[in-house]
Amino acid sequence: MARKEISSAYTLLDCDLLRIHVKENDLILAAVSGGPDSTALLVALAEVRREFGFKLACVYVDHCVRRGAGEKESAFVATLCKKLDVAFYFRRVKSLSDAPLLGSFEAKLRALRYECLREVAKETGAAFVALGHTADDLVESFLMNLVRGAGVQSAFFKSLQRTEYGTFIRPLWRTWKDSVLSFLAEKGIHPLADETNLELHHTRNKIRHVLLPLLEKEFNPRAKETLFRTAQHLRMAAELVETKARRILRVAQKRASVLRSGLPVALIQHKSPIEQFAVLDLWLKRHLNKRVLSTAAAFDRIRNFLRKPGARIAPMGDDIVIVRVGDELLACKVSTTNSEQSSLLRDVSLILARQYQQERAKLILAELYEPVRLVPDKNSMGGLWHGEVTDLAGKKRRVCLKIPPREGTTGEHPWFLRNRTPGDKITPSLSLKELLVSMKIPFIVRDYLLLVVDASDVPVAVCGFPQLTKQIARRRQLESAPLVWVEE
């Protein structure tokens, strides 16, 4: 390979990015549309692959939007791949109705495109998916996010980014469009033009063809370079805040008491707004694999929720719900369409109760539609009872009850398993709900607790909660508490 070619490719690419993150024999999957940026990316990566020791493949994704464009563009990319000795893959997006995200037409297409990229990356074993985003794209994205009121972390894109769709690298992130076109002209390559890039009903095109030229003409001839530097300064500030956020979440993992994914409110309630945003944003992305705080309005909704200690649930849109359980925040995905607050809270409680049980091997939670009568164990000397129920995970489990003989409960005395009811009393002056609150039993599991009740339908024990059972025995002035456990 000629030295001149290597130098021009080196000038175009962020070689430090490749040198630091890409290992020998790693496969990079380049997403190529046939336009100037992605075409230059493919050619430049092909030139330096032997120098860095990585492998290269290419994928074209047909969005099925412009009639005949997919065939023309894929043929161009496939021909170029053949010349460069690069494996070529073709994918066609699914119907827009299958888009995993709500939002604009562009957002749906992007989600479907990234889904295709993830499929090919998984199929080929690619370590990275390379995107042809340039410095111009960064500036345009910066302005788009400023206009729609996005937070600091939405004001730039990262040169390396790990997402639910895979690990993306942007080797052209600091390269301007003019350099891309000069590189292609030097190579004698004529990329394809996408006529939709001229249509001004798209926000990005308006920024590219109207707003940026206006800024350069009327305010600052070097407006793009200034905005680029501003975005990088914000990136460094955001990375500093994100480092603090990661530290807070490491503490949260140790302090969370309801679920391992919980976020104690005390860790963020006195932090600055920007720290709160960073922690919440990272926490939600980590546990839901989804960007929830994409707008300032979404962040304000959570902040208002935090100011109301009595509030239990905050729908966030896109079927995401934030739940406050005591002094801990939880999050889950659940359909919020046409859901009343009460039914939504029940749906959320069921989802989180399943997680609660899953994290506690000896616990059983179940939704019983009618009481289950316990039967005496014929192989025991008396005082041992058992019954079978289906837990929240759909698993059949055997519940055993040991009643101290001195309580006079041998023989055919009936014992039942059931869920709690609104009128449950431990004593005439103490309701079961009051006891559950005082014992800090999370409200998300209360409706799925397995209560052992006597012939008078009064609770005497709670399966999987020995301390609660002891409290019930003490309040009922029993000499000793029953034993209740689950046999696997």
Order of alpha helices (4+ residues) and beta strands (2+ residues): alpha-alpha-beta-alpha-beta-alpha-beta-alpha-beta-alpha-beta-beta-alpha-alpha-alpha-alpha-beta-alpha-alpha-beta-beta-beta-alpha-beta-beta-beta-beta-beta-beta-alpha-alpha-beta-beta-alpha-beta
